[in-house]
Amino acid sequence: MHDLRTSKRLLYTLFITQSLFSAAQISVFTLHAIAAGILSGSDTATGLPSTTMTFTQSIMAYVFGLYMGRYGRRMGLAMAYSFGMLSALIGVASIYFGVFPLLLLSSAGLGVARAGADMSRFAAGEVFPEDLRARMIGRIVFAGTIGAVLGPALVAPGTQLAGLFGVNPEASLFVANTQFVASTMTIGNFNQGLTSGPWVIATFMYAIAVIITIAFLRPEPSVVAQQYVSAEEKQKVDDGDMGRSLGELLSLPNVQLAILAMLISQTVMVTLMTITPWHMHQADHANTSVSLVISAHTLGMFGLSALTGYLIDRYGRVQMMVIGALTLLASAIIAPLSTQLPYLVFALFLLGLGWNFGYIAGSSMLADALRGREKNRVQGFNDMLVAGFAGLGTLSSGFLFEFGGYLLVSIGGGLLAFILMGLIRQLSSAQMDLQTA
C-alpha cells in the first residue's frame, strides 16, 4: 500500500516534466509561423506547422492511450518526450539547411509528443483518491502557466546556445516576399534571418524531461492507482479482464458528458483565440496590445487551475461544467462588442477561464468513470477527438472570419457554448436516472 507521500512525489515529477515540456513547446511555437513563412516564402504556409501538429496529435492520442495501457505511464511519457527531443533536432536541421518540409516533419513529431504528454494529467489524477482528483489534474494543467511565461523568454538564450554549438543562430534565409519578412520578424533582430535557438533549447528540455521521467516517475503510477480500485476490480485486472468495450463506455451518459465538455470547450477556445490577433491587427492594434490580450487569455487558461481543481472537488463536476459553459458564452458575447482593448482583454480572459473550467471538470469526470484497463484506451480516444475538433476549429475560424467577420466567429463559439449547456442538462439527468435505476 502506497501512502499520499508517494502520490505527491509522483505529482511533483509530473509537474516538473510537464512544465519543461510546455516551455519547450511554447518557445518553438513563438517562432513557428515566422519560420514557416520564411522557409516557404508564402503567407499561406504560416499556419501549416500548427495545423500539422494539431492533427498529428489527434491521430496519435489514441495510440498513446493503448501504449500506456500496455506498458505504463512512465514508459509512455518517456517515449513522448523522446519524440519531442528528436523532433526538435529535426527542427534545428530545417532552419540550418532552410528546408520547409523538414519543419513540417518536426511539427508532426511535436504533435506526437504532445499526444503523449497530455496524458500526464490523467496520470496525476489516478494516483489520488477521487475527492482530490480534480485539484491534482488542475495542478498539472497549471504547469502550462510556467510554459507560457518561460517559453517566449527562452528564445534569446536559445539563440546564444545555438551559437555555442555551432548551429547558426541567425540563418540568412531570405525570401522573395521581403514585405512579409519585415512585417513578421519582430523578435530581437531577426529581421535579418531566422534563429534556430528555440529548437536547440527545446531539445535539451525534452532530454531533461526524459531523464527525470525514467529516473523519478517510480513506482509506476498505474500501480499506485490500483489502491483506489475496489477489490473486485483488482481481481478483474489480475484475471486479464480488459473491461468494458469502447462502444459500451461511450454509451454511458457520464462518459459522453465528460468528452463533450472537453471537446466543445477546446473547440470554442481555439476558434476564437486563433483569429483574435488577426482581428486586432485589422483594427490597427499594436503588437504590444495583441500580446496583452493573449497574456490575459493564457492567464485564464492556466493561472487559476489549482483553484479550479479545488472548486470542482468542492462543488462537483457538473456544476463547474455549467459555469464553464456560461463563461464561454459570456466571452463570445463580449468579444465582438468593441475593438477597444479592455473589451478584448476581458473577453479573452473569460475565454481561457471557461476552457479551464470545462476541460478540468471533463478530465476529472472521465477519470472517475473509468476503471482498470479502460482508462488509457478511452482517455486516448478522448484526446484524439478533442485535438481533432480543435484542428477543425482552427481551420474554420479563418473561413468564418472571411465570410462574416469577428461577429460570425463569436456567434459560432457562443452557439457551441449554448449547446454544451443543453447537453450538460440532458446527460447529467440521464446519468442520475441510470444510477437510481
FIVO-753844 format. One record per atom (N, C-alpha, C, O): residue in one letter; x, y, z. Coordinates in steps of 0.05 Angstrom, whole numbers, plus 5000, padded with zeros to 4 digits. Each point is the difference from the previous one (the first is absolute). Example, Ala and Ser with C-alpha at 12.3 -4.5 7.8 and 13.67 -1.06 7.14 Angstrom:
A526448865156 A498250245000 A501850245000 A502150005013 S497250214973 S501650245001 S498550225014 S501050225004 
//
This chain:
M501749765000 M498350245000 M501850255000 M501750035017 H497850154964 H501550254998 H498550225014 H497650014999 D503950165015 D498650225014 D500050254982 D501050004978 L497850225033 L499750244984 L502750144994 L500250154981 R501849795035 R502750114994 R501049904974 R501350154985 T498249605009 T500849884974 T498550144978 T501250074979 S496249965024 S498450144980 S500950284995 S500250094977 K500550055045 K500950284997 K502750014985 K500450184984 R501349635022 R502650004986 R499649954970 R501350134984 L496949695009 L499449964972 L498850254988 L500650074977 L497750065038 L498850254990 L502150214994 L499950134979 Y502049915039 Y502250194996 Y501649934975 Y500850184985 T499749565012 T501549924976 T498550064975 T501250114980 L496249835019 L498450064977 L499850304995 L500050094977 F499850075045 F499850294997 F502650114988 F499950174982 I502449745027 I502550104990 I500449934970 I500750174984 T498849585010 T500349924972 T498050144981 T500750074978 Q496949965032 Q498050134983 Q500750304997 Q499450114979 S501750025041 S500950274998 S502250034979 S500050184984 L502049635017 L502150004981 L498949974971 L500850144982 F497449675016 F498849944974 F498550254989 F500350074977 S498150055040 S498450234992 S501750244992 S499550134980 A502649925036 A501950224993 A501349954973 A500450184984 A500549575011 A501349934975 A498050044976 A500850114980 Q496849795024 Q498050024978 Q499450294994 Q499950084976 I499750095045 I499250284995 I502450164989 I499650184984 S502849755024 S502350144989 S500249964970 S500750184985 V498849575006 V499949944972 V497750144986 V500250114978 F497449885035 F497650124989 F500450304995 F498850114981 T502950025035 T500450284998 T501050084972 T499350204989 L502449624999 L501150064973 L498949814978 L501050014978 H497149825029 H499049804981 H499050134974 H500949934978 A497350265025 A498850134976 A502150164985 A500050004975 I501850135039 I502150154987 I501849824984 I500750064977 A500149725035 A501849814987 A498649894975 A501349974979 A496149975023 A498649894977 A499950214977 A500349934977 G499250325030 G499850214980 G502750044985 G500050044976 I502249965039 I502650044989 I500949764983 I500950034977 L498849735034 L501049774986 L498349934975 L501149904980 S496350165021 S498349954977 S499850234981 S499449964976 G501050285034 G499750244983 G497150064994 G499450144980 S498849775037 S497150044995 S498550075025 S500549895022 D497750314976 D498350075023 D498249775007 D499549955024 T499549914956 T498049805005 T501149765015 T498449845011 A504250134990 A501249775013 A500550045030 A500949825014 T498650434996 T500850065027 T498549835021 T501049955022 G496649964971 G498449845020 G500449714997 G499049845016 L502550074963 L500349714995 L501449855023 L499149785007 P503050325005 P501249855022 P498149955023 P499949775011 S498650434997 S498149975023 S497849804992 S499249835017 T499850194959 T497949824991 T501149714998 T498649815009 T503850164981 T501349744999 T500349885028 T499449765004 M501550405014 M500449915028 M497349915013 M499949805013 T498050364982 T497449945013 T498849744989 T499149845016 F501050124958 F498849764989 F501749755006 F498949795003 T503750254998 T501749775008 T499549925029 T499949765007 Q499750445010 Q499349955028 Q497449845001 Q499749815016 S498450274968 S497449875000 S500349704992 S498849835012 I502750134967 I500349724990 I501449825020 I499349775003 M502750345011 M501749845018 M499049985028 M501049835016 A497050334992 A499149995028 A498949735008 A500649895021 Y497949994961 Y498849745006 Y502249795001 Y499949815016 V502150214967 V502249815000 V501550015026 V500849805012 F499750454998 F501450025026 F498349895023 F501149895018 G496350154980 G498349885020 G500349705002 G500249895022 L499849984954 L500449715000 L502849925009 L500349805015 Y501750354977 Y502749945008 Y500450025031 Y501249835012 M497750385000 M500250035029 M498449795014 M500849915022 G497050004966 G498549785013 G501649755001 G499649835018 R502150134962 R501649754999 R502750025015 R500849815013 Y500550424984 Y502750035011 Y500350205023 Y502150025012 G495750124995 G500150175023 G500450304993 G500950064978 R498550105041 R500250294996 R503050094997 R500650174983 R501149715033 R502850095000 R501349964972 R501250184990 M498449584999 M501149954973 M498750174979 M501350094981 G496149955021 G498550154981 G500950295000 G500450124978 L499950005045 L500850285002 L502950034991 L500750204987 A501049615021 A502850014991 A500249994970 A501650154988 M496749694999 M500049984971 M499150264988 M501050104980 A496950035032 A499050254990 A502150225000 A500450144980 Y501049885043 Y502150205002 Y502349944981 Y501350184990 S499349565005 S502149934981 S499250084972 S501750094985 F495849885008 F499050104974 F500550304998 F500750104979 G498750045043 G500450295000 G502950074995 G500650184985 M501249685028 M502950054997 M500949964971 M501450174989 L497849604999 L500749944973 L498850214981 L501450084981 S496249995023 S498650194983 S501350285001 S500150144980 A500749945044 A501450255003 A502650014984 A500750204988 L500749575013 L502549984984 L499550034970 L501550124986 I496349765005 I499250024972 I499350304994 I500650104978 G498250035042 G499450294996 G502650164997 G500150194984 V501949745032 V502650144997 V501149964972 V501050194987 A498849565003 A501049944973 A498450164979 A501250094980 S496249945024 S498450144980 S500850294998 S500050124978 I500750005045 I500950284999 I502850024989 I500650184984 Y501249645024 Y502850004991 Y500249974970 Y501550154987 F497049675002 F500149944971 F497950154984 F500050004975 G498150135038 G498050154987 G498049834984 G499250074978 V499949715035 V498249814986 V497350005014 V499849915023 F498250194963 F497350035011 F498849725007 F498849985021 P501349824962 P498949745007 P501149885026 P498549875014 L504050194992 L501149905025 L498750145024 L499649885021 L499650374975 L498650155021 L497349875005 L499249975023 L499449954956 L497549865003 L500349735013 L498349915017 L503949954976 L500549745013 L500550045030 L499149845017 S502450374989 S500550065028 S497450065015 S499649925023 S498650234964 S497450075012 S498449755005 S498649985020 A501449844961 A498649755003 A501049855024 A498449895016 G504250104987 G501249865023 G499250135027 G499649875020 L500350404980 L499250145024 L497149945007 L499350005023 G499149964956 G497249925005 G499849735013 G498449955017 V503449864974 V500149745012 V500850025030 V498749885017 A503350294988 A500850045028 A497850125017 A499649925023 R498950274965 R497850125015 R497849805007 R498850015021 A500749814960 A498049795004 A500649845025 A498249935016 G504350004988 G500849845023 G500250175025 G499149915022 A502050334976 A500450175024 A497450085013 A499950035024 D498050014960 D497550095011 D498749795018 D498250065016 M502749694981 M499049785018 M501050035029 M499049875018 S502950314986 S501150035027 S497950105020 S500149945024 R497850214966 R498050095018 R498349775011 R499250005023 F500449804960 F498549765010 F501849845019 F499049885019 A503650114975 A501849855018 A500050135027 A500149865021 A499850414981 A500050145025 A497449945015 A500049965024 G497850044961 G497449965013 G499649725012 G498849975021 E502349834965 E499449725008 E501649915025 E499349805012 V502850354996 V501549925023 V499050135026 V501349985021 F496450154977 F498850125023 F497149915003 F498849924980 P500150085044 P497149935003 P498250194985 P500950224994 E496749705002 E498150154983 E499550285010 E499750194985 D500249855042 D499450275011 D502350194997 D499750245005 L502749674986 L502350184995 L500750014970 L501750164992 R496949694992 R500949954972 R499950264983 R502050054986 A495950105016 A499750244983 A502250205005 A501150124982 R499549935044 R502050205006 R502849914991 R501750164994 M498849575006 M502649914991 M500350024970 M502150064989 I495749884997 I500050054971 I500350304994 I501550074982 G497350095035 G500350294996 G502850105003 G500950184987 R500649695031 R502850085004 R501749934976 R501950144994 I497549644993 I501549934976 I499350194977 I501850084985 V495750005013 V499250204980 V501450275006 V500750144982 F499649925044 F501450245008 F502850024990 F501250214997 A500049554999 A502850004989 A500250154974 A502150104993 G495649924992 G500050164976 G500650295004 G501050144982 T498449965043 T500750285006 T503050054999 T500950204990 I500649615021 I502950025000 I501050004972 I501850164992 G497149674991 G500749994972 G499450264986 G501650104984 A496050025022 A499250254987 A501850235007 A500650174983 V500449835042 V501850215009 V502949954991 V501350184989 L499649575014 L502849944995 L500649954971 L502150074990 G495949824995 G500549934972 G501050234983 G502249984988 P496350255010 P501050224984 P502750115010 P501650104984 A498849895042 A502550115012 A502449834992 A502350095003 L497349674988 L502249824993 L501050054972 L502149894992 V496650284992 V500850044972 V502850124999 V501749904985 A498950315031 A502650134999 A502249815011 A502049974987 P497649915037 P502149815009 P500449774981 P502349904996 G495650014991 G500249784981 G501750084976 G501649844990 T498250415002 T501650104978 T503049995007 T501749924984 Q498950175041 Q502849995009 Q501149725002 Q502249944992 L496049885018 L500849725002 L500649884972 L501849844997 A496550234984 A500449904973 A502750094989 A501449844986 G499450405020 G502650104991 G502349855013 G502049954987 L497749975038 L502149855014 L500549734987 L502249895000 F495649994990 F500249744987 F500650014970 F499949804986 G500650455005 G500650034972 G497749994981 G500349994975 V497350015036 V497650004983 V499350304996 V499550145019 N500549944955 N499850294994 N497750125015 N497749934994 P502850255025 P497850125015 P498250174983 P497750045006 E503450074972 E498350154982 E500649914972 E501950114987 A496649715002 A500449904973 A498850214981 A497650065002 S504050044979 S499050204982 S498449884978 S500949944978 L496550015028 L498249874982 L498150204988 L497850035010 F503050114970 F498450214988 F498149874980 F500649804987 V497050325011 V498149914980 V499250244983 V500550235007 A498149724972 A499250214981 A498150195014 A500050244994 N498349665023 N497950175013 N501250145024 N499549935023 T502250274971 T501450145022 T498150165017 T500650055024 Q497150034966 Q498150155016 Q498949825022 Q499650095023 F500049654971 F499049815020 F502149975022 F499350005024 V503249974968 V502249975020 V500150245018 V500249985024 A499850264964 A500350255015 A497750035020 A500450115022 S497249814970 S497750045016 S499749805023 S498650055020 T502749724977 T499749795020 T502449965018 T499749905023 M502750184969 M502349955016 M500350225021 M501450204996 T497249765026 T499950215020 T501449925026 T500050165019 I501249604982 I501349915024 I503050054998 I501349884982 G499750295035 G502950064999 G500750134974 G498650174990 N503649744998 N500950114974 N499749794978 N501749974983 F496149885018 F499649794981 F499250094973 F499449844982 N500450425014 N499250104973 N502249944980 N499550044976 Q502849875033 Q502149924981 Q500149704995 Q501349924981 G497249925034 G500149724996 G498349855020 G498150125011 L502449634994 L498449845017 L501749845019 L502049884992 T497350135034 T501649865020 T498949725004 T497649954999 S504349875005 S499349725007 S500049965030 S499749775009 G500750445006 G500349995029 G497849855015 G500649835016 P496850234979 P497949865014 P500149704996 P499449855019 W501250064957 W500149714995 W502449885014 W499849775010 V502450374992 V502449905014 V499449975030 V500649795011 I498350425001 I499549985029 I497849805006 I500049885021 A498150104961 A497849805004 A501249725000 A499049835015 T503050124968 T501349735000 T501049935028 T499649785009 F501750415004 F501149955026 F497849975021 F500349835018 M497650324980 M497949995020 M498449744998 M499349885020 Y500350034955 Y498749734997 Y501849785011 Y499049815012 A503650224983 A501949795010 A499949995030 A500149785012 I499950455001 I499850015029 I497449875010 I500049855020 A497850204965 A497449885008 A500149704997 A498949865017 V502550044963 V500349704997 V501549895024 V499149805012 I503150324995 I501749905022 I498450015026 I500049805015 I498650424991 I498550025025 I497849795001 I499549885021 T499150084956 T497849815000 T501049725005 T498849855017 I503350074970 I501149735004 I501149965028 I499649785012 A501750424998 A501349975026 A498150035024 A500349865020 F497750324978 F498550075024 F497049944999 F498750015021 L500349924956 L497149934999 L499749705008 L499249834985 R501650125040 R499949745012 R498850025028 R500550195015 P497849624992 P499149774985 P498150084977 P499150234999 E500449584984 E498350054977 E497350115009 E498749875017 P500450364973 P497450125009 P497749814998 P498250005018 S501649844961 S497749824997 S500049795022 S497949905007 V504450045005 V500149815022 V499050135025 V498549895015 V502450364990 V499050155023 V497050044999 V498649995020 A500450054956 A497150054996 A498349765008 A497750035007 Q503549734994 Q498549765007 Q498950005028 Q498149875006 Q503250295012 Q499050005028 Q497450155003 Q498749985020 Y500550184959 Y497550145001 Y497849864984 Y498050114993 V502649645000 V498149834985 V498949785019 V501549905017 S496050044980 S498849795017 S501349734996 S501349954980 A498449885040 A501249734999 A498949854976 A501549844988 E496050205006 E498749864977 E501350084974 E500649844983 E500050425014 E501250104976 E502949914998 E501049944978 K500450055044 K502849915000 K500149714990 K501849924985 Q496349925024 Q500049724992 Q499549974970 Q501249834987 K497150355002 K499449994972 K502650064984 K500649884979 V500950325031 V502550074986 V502049775002 V501349934980 D498949955044 D501849775003 D499249764982 D501749854991 D495750135004 D499149784983 D500250064970 D499249844983 G501950405011 G500350084972 G497650124987 G499850024976 D498250055041 D497550124989 D500750284988 D501150175014 M498249874961 M500650264987 M497950215006 M500250234991 G497749705025 G498050195007 G497950034977 G500049844981 R498350365023 R497950054980 R501250094974 R502150124999 S496549814979 S500950084974 S499750304996 S498650145015 L502849974965 L499950284995 L497150094994 L499150215009 G499549624975 G497250064994 G498250025025 G498450175002 E502049635016 E498550005025 E500550255017 E498250125011 L504449964990 L500750235016 L498950264988 L499150185014 L501049844960 L499050244986 L497050025002 L498950224994 S499749575013 S497150015003 S499250115028 S497750055005 L504249975013 L499550105027 L499650305000 L501750144989 P496249975024 P499650294999 P502350165012 P500750224990 N500549685032 N502150155013 N502550014983 N501550205000 V499149584985 V502350004982 V499450194976 V501850154992 Q495849844998 Q499350184978 Q500250295009 Q501150174985 L498049895039 L500150285009 L502850095005 L500750234993 A501049605018 A502850075005 A501450074974 A501450204998 I498249634982 I501350044974 I499050254986 I501550164990 L495949885010 L498850234987 L500750265014 L500450214986 A499949795040 A500850245014 A502850094992 A500550234995 M501349585003 M502850064991 M500050084971 M501350194992 L497349664992 L500150044971 L498850284992 L501350154985 I496449915026 I498750264993 I501650235013 I500350214987 S500649765038 S501650225012 S502550064984 S500750234995 Q500749564996 Q502450034984 Q499450134973 Q501550174992 T496449744995 T499350104974 T499250305001 T501050164983 V497449915036 V499250295004 V502550175005 V500450214988 M501349695029 M502450155008 M501950054976 M500750234995 V500049564991 V501950034978 V498850164977 V501550144986 T495949835009 T498850144978 T500150305004 T500850154981 L498549955043 L500150285005 L502950105004 L500850214990 M500849635025 M502750095006 M501850034975 M501550184998 T498149634983 T501750004976 T499750254983 T501950114990 I495749985008 I499450234982 I500250275013 I500150204986 T500049815041 T500050265014 T502450174993 T499750244995 P502849655003 P502250184993 P499750124972 P500650244996 W498349614985 W499650124973 W497850205001 W500250214987 H497749755029 H497850195003 H501250265012 H499250224991 M502549765029 M501250235012 M501950154980 M500150245000 H501349604984 H501850124980 H498450174980 H500950224993 Q496849684999 Q498450154981 Q498850255013 Q499350194986 A500449805041 A499050245014 A502350195008 A499650185017 D502849784972 D502350175004 D501150005029 D501050205010 H498749575004 H501249975026 H503049944997 H500849874981 A500850245037 A502949945000 A500549725009 A498349885013 N504150024980 N500749735009 N500049975030 N499449785011 T501350435003 T500049995030 T497249965010 T499649865020 S498450254967 S497249965008 S499149714995 S498649885016 V502350024961 V499349724994 V501349825022 V498749815009 S503850244998 S501349845020 S498650025027 S499849805014 L499150434993 L498650045025 L497449835000 L499449875020 V499250134958 V497649844998 V500649705002 V498649865014 I503450054972 I500749725001 I501049925028 I499649785009 S501950405004 S500949955027 S497649975019 S500049825017 A498050354980 A497649985017 A498649734994 A498949875019 H501050054956 H498849754993 H501549765012 H498849815010 T503850214989 T501749785012 T499649995030 T499949785011 L499950455002 L499550005029 L497349865006 L499849855019 G498250214965 G497449875004 G500249704996 G498749855014 M502850064966 M500349724994 M501449845022 M499149785007 F503150335003 F501749845018 F500350115028 F500449855019 G499550414984 G500850135025 G498449925024 G501149995023 L496349954974 L498349935023 L499449715001 L498049925014 S503649914973 S499349714999 S499949875027 S498349835004 A503550245014 A499949885026 A497550065015 A498849835013 L500350434985 L497450085012 L497749854986 L498149925014 T502050064960 T497949864985 T499749715010 T497849915005 G504449954998 G499949735010 G498749985028 G498449825005 Y502350375012 Y498750015027 Y497050044997 Y498549865014 L500750334970 L497150064997 L498549764988 L497749945008 I503649914974 I498749774988 I499649785021 I497949885002 D504250075014 D499849805021 D498050095022 D498649845012 R501250424992 R498250105021 R497150014991 R498249935016 Y501350164960 Y497250054991 Y499049804979 Y497650004994 G504249854995 G499149794981 G500850064971 G500350234992 R499949554993 R500950024972 R497950144983 R500650194984 V496949735019 V497850114983 V499650305005 V499750154980 Q500349935045 Q499650295006 Q502250174987 Q499450214989 M503149705012 M502150164988 M499949994970 M500950194986 M498149595002 M499650004971 M498050214992 M500450144980 V497449885035 V498050214994 V501250285001 V499650164983 I502049895039 I501350265002 I502050044977 I500250234990 G501249565002 G501850034978 G498650074974 G500950174985 A496849695010 A498550064975 A498950295001 A500150144979 L499049955044 L499050275002 L502250214996 L499750214988 T502749725022 T502350184997 T500850014971 T500750224990 L499349564996 L500650004971 L498050174985 L500650154981 L496849825026 L497950154987 L500350305005 L499750164982 A501049915043 A500550295006 A502350114983 A499950224991 S502249625006 S502350084984 S499150054971 S500850204988 A497749625001 A499150034972 A498150244996 A499950114978 I498749975043 I498350234999 I501650265002 I499550194985 I502449825033 I501650245005 I502050064977 I500450234993 A500949564997 A502250034981 A499350184976 A501750174993 P496049804994 P499550164976 P498850285006 P499450154981 L500149915044 L498650255007 L501650244992 L498950214992 S503849775011 S501750234994 S502849914994 S500849785009 T500750384975 T502849944995 T501850135021 T502549984998 Q496350165021 Q501750135021 Q501349785017 Q498949795005 L503550285004 L501649805014 L498749885025 L500249765004 P498650405014 P498849885024 P498049784994 P499949805014 Y498450244965 Y498149794993 Y501349744991 Y499249795009 L502950244975 L501349764990 L501649865021 L500149755001 V501250405017 V501549885022 V498149845018 V500649775007 F497150355000 F498149865018 F498849764986 F499749795012 A499650254962 A498749784986 A501949764997 A499149775003 L503450284990 L501949784996 L500849875027 L500749765001 F499350405020 F500549885027 F497749815006 F500549775009 L497050314987 L497749835005 L500149754982 L499249795008 L501750254967 L500249774982 L501949795011 L499449765000 G502950335010 G501949815012 G498949875025 G500449765005 L498250405012 L499049905025 L497749804995 L499949805014 G498450264967 G497849814994 G501249734990 G499049795007 W503050234976 W501449754991 W501149855024 W499749765002 N501650385017 N501249885023 N497949855017 N500549775007 F497250364998 F497949865015 F499049754986 F499849795012 G499650244962 G498949774985 G502049784996 G499349765002 Y503250314993 Y502149804994 Y500749845025 Y500249754998 I500250385024 I500849865025 I497749845011 I500349785009 A497350344990 A497649855010 A499549754983 A499449795010 G500950244963 G499649774982 G502149795005 G499449765000 S503250325003 S502149815005 S499549855026 S500549765002 S498650385019 S499549885026 S497749804998 S500149785011 M497750304975 M497749824997 M500849754985 M499149785007 L502550254972 L500849764984 L501849825017 L499749754999 A502150365017 A501749845017 A498349855021 A500649775006 D497250355004 D498349875019 D498449774988 D499549805013 A499850234961 A498249814987 A501449744992 A498649804995 L504050205003 L501549774989 L501449845021 L500650115022 R500049644972 R501449835019 R501849814985 R499549934977 G502649995037 G501949804989 G501150084973 G500950224996 R499049594985 R501250044974 R498350164981 R500850074978 E496850015032 E498350174984 E501250284998 E499650144980 K501949945040 K500850285003 K501650104976 K499250194987 N503049685007 N501850104979 N498749994973 N500450174983 R497949625012 R498749974974 R498150234995 R500050124978 V498349945041 V498050214996 V501250285003 V499250184985 Q502849855032 Q501350265003 Q501450074974 Q500050244991 G501349574996 G501350054974 G498050074979 G500450174984 F497349685016 F497950064980 F498950285005 F499450154980 N500349935045 N499050275006 N501950214990 N499150194986 D503549785019 D501950204991 D500150014970 D500650224989 M499049564998 M500050004971 M497750174989 M500350164982 L497349805030 L497750164992 L500450305006 L499450174983 V501649895041 V500350285008 V502050144981 V499450224991 A502949655004 A501950134982 A499050024972 A500550204986 G498149605005 G498950004972 G498050234997 G500250154980 F498049885038 F498050224998 F501350275004 F499250204989 A502949815028 A501550255003 A501350084973 A500050244993 G501149574993 G501150054973 G497950114981 G500550184985 L497149705016 L497950094983 L499150295008 L499450164983 G500649895043 G499450275009 G502050204990 G499250224992 T503349715009 T502150184991 T499750064970 T500250234991 L499249564994 L499650044971 L497550164994 L500150174982 S497849785032 S497450134994 S500050305008 S498550154989 S503249925030 S499950285010 S500750204977 S498750214998 G503249724985 G500750174978 G497750034980 G499450224990 F499349565003 F497750004982 F497750165011 F498850164986 L500649805040 L497850155012 L500750305001 L498250174995 F504349905010 F500850285002 F499850134972 F499150234998 E501749634982 E499950114973 E497150044991 E499450194985 F498949635023 F497250014991 F498450215016 F498450154988 G501949855038 G498350185017 G501550155021 G498750125018 G504049894981 G501450165019 G500149875028 G499249785004 Y501950385014 Y500449905028 Y497349945013 Y499949835018 L498050314974 L497449955011 L499049724994 L498949875018 L501550034958 L499149734993 L501649795015 L499049805008 V503650254995 V501749815016 V499049995029 V499849785011 S499550455000 S499050015027 S497349875003 S499449865019 I498950184961 I497349875000 I500449704999 I498649855015 G503250054969 G500549714998 G500949895027 G499149795009 G502850355004 G500949925027 G497850015020 G499749815017 G498750404983 G497850025019 G497949784996 G498949905020 L500650044955 L498149784994 L500949735011 L498449855012 L504250104985 L501149755011 L499849995030 L499449805012 A501250435001 A499850015030 A497149965009 A499549875020 F498650244965 F497249975006 F499149704997 F498649905017 I502449984962 I499549714996 I501149845023 I498849805009 L503650275000 L501249865023 L498350015024 L499749805015 M499150434991 M498350025023 M497649814998 M499249875020 G499650114956 G497849814996 G500949715004 G498649845012 L503850104978 L501149725003 L500549945029 L499649775009 I501550425006 I500549965028 I497449925015 I500049825016 R497950334978 R497549955014 R498949734992 R499149845018 Q501050104957 Q498849744990 Q501649765010 Q498849815011 L503850204986 L501749775007 L500349965030 L500249775009 S499950455006 S500249975029 S497449885011 S500149845019 S497650234970 S497549895008 S499949704993 S499049845016 A502050094960 A500049724992 A501849845018 A499449775006 Q502950345003 Q501849865018 Q498749955027 Q500349795012 M498250414998 M498649975025 M497949784998 M499649845019 D498950164959 D498049794996 D501349724999 D498949815011 L503550174977 L501449754998 L500949905027 L499949765006 Q500950435011 Q501049925027 Q497749925018 Q500449835018 T497350294979 T497749935017 T498449764990 T498349905014 A502350024961 A498449774988 A500749745014 A498949794993 
//
